[in-house]
Amino acid sequence: MKPIALRRWTGGLLLLASAGVSAAPTPLADRLLAIDEDARAVPLAERVQRLQAAYQADPLASMLAEGCQAVPAERVEDAFAATQLVNFYAPDAQRLDQMQCLLPRLRGQGDAEKARADELHRALIAQRRFAQANALRADAGLDAKVLPEITGDMVAARQVLVLSDADHAVRRTLPQQGWQVVALVHPYCGFSQRALAAITTDPAFAGLRPHLQLVVPNDQSWPSQQMLDWNRAHPDLPMQPLQPGPAWTALRTGQTPTFHLLKDGELTTTALGWENDGQALRALQALMEAPR
């Protein structure tokens, strides 16, 4: 989902300029949105680097590092919007904390406050901070579903969430022994849907299925019902939401479906996308099944 730029009236700035008064600088959030738009043709990793570099170069970043109270009142919304945009592409616990600190300073700003609260709620979902998201939902009166309680220890390994129902999820560490195929899929992704339909019905993939882990990447949505429906229909091949952590860094591609072949937890190769009846995945499976 692409963040939406705020529309700003510039007629007053033109009048000030014509009177010899310096126009206000372009807000950081607008400059970041322009970079985002201009970099659509470059790889995602490069686009994120450009956004982060521009963000860190602005004085707002230094102010936020000192604490959100260091941000002048007239720049609070710009600081929130800019931080939200960078965090959208590169989720970060510190930036999320800064957004939570900035939001109360927008109190009394009506629609702007409501929109920013909704953005913060989605960012909390992406980082699986569900208790805080539920508290914000109640405090800000957001039109959002209650998120499940997450239990289980967080460890320095690739973890997912096991869904027992709409109200409960438990952290689980993925297997580290032998061959595993970690499939990053999403219920809202048409290519993922086609891939899963083939994987579950095509006899050619029968040997793959016992090694397959379906992992739903952490984005700003929570497709609870779709995941639960799939899991009830496929109890032997459940969808498991990703629990963010550093161990996932090497397996993030920003694309679904993505299939990672791992041996004893180490990445061997990756197949991206779904085309030609899963030709890339079939090649990955053949590599796994080749005699050693």
C-alpha positions, 0 to 999 in steps of 0.5 A: 500500500502506497502512503498518501500524500497530504494535499497542501494549498500553496497560493499563500506561499506564492503571494509571500514570495511576490512580496519579497518574503521567503517561502516556507521550506518544503515539509520533509514528508513531502520531500520524502514522498517525492523521492518515493515517487521518483524512485519507483523504477529502482530496486526497493532496497535502493529506494529505501536507502534514498528515503532513509538518507534524506530522512536522517539528513534533516534536522528533524531526525536529530530532534527526534533522537533527543526526544519528541518534545524537542520537535517544535509544535509547528513541525510535529505533524511533518515529523510524524508523517515523515517518520511514518513513511520511512517506517512503512518501508523499513520498520524500526522499533525506535521510529515506532516509539517516536510515532507513539510519542508524537501522536499525543502532541496532535491532540485536538487537531481533528481529522489529522489526529485521527488519520495519524492514529490510524497510521500508527495503529497499522504500524503497530500491527506490522511490528506485532505490537498488538497490545499497544495497537488494541490500547490505541484502538480503544483510546482513539476510537478507531474502526478496527478489529481487536487483535489477538493476544500474543504469548510465548517467548521471543528468541533470536531465531526465525519465529512465526505466530501459531493461530489457534483462533481470532483471539490468541497467537503463540510464538513458535520457532521454525524448524532448523533441521534438514531441508525446509522451504519457507514460502512467503505468501499473503492471502491478499496476493493473487500470485500467492493464491495461484501458487497455493492452489497448485501446491496443494493439488498438483501431485508433482508437489507432493514431495515438497509439502512435508518440508513447506512452511507458509509464512505471511510477511508482516505488513500493515494488514492483519488478514485474520479471517483469511488465515484462519479459514485457510488453516481450517481447510489445510490443517497440515499446511497452515499459514503462520504470520511472521514474527519480526526479528533480525533473523528474518533479514536475509529472507525478506524480499518485499515480494510474494510469493517468495520461496526460500530453500534452507538446509539446517536453517541456512539459506541455499537458494531462492525462487521469486514469484509464480509463473509458468506453473511454478517453474522456479519452485519446481527447480528448487524442489528438484534441487532439494530432492537431488541425490547427495 
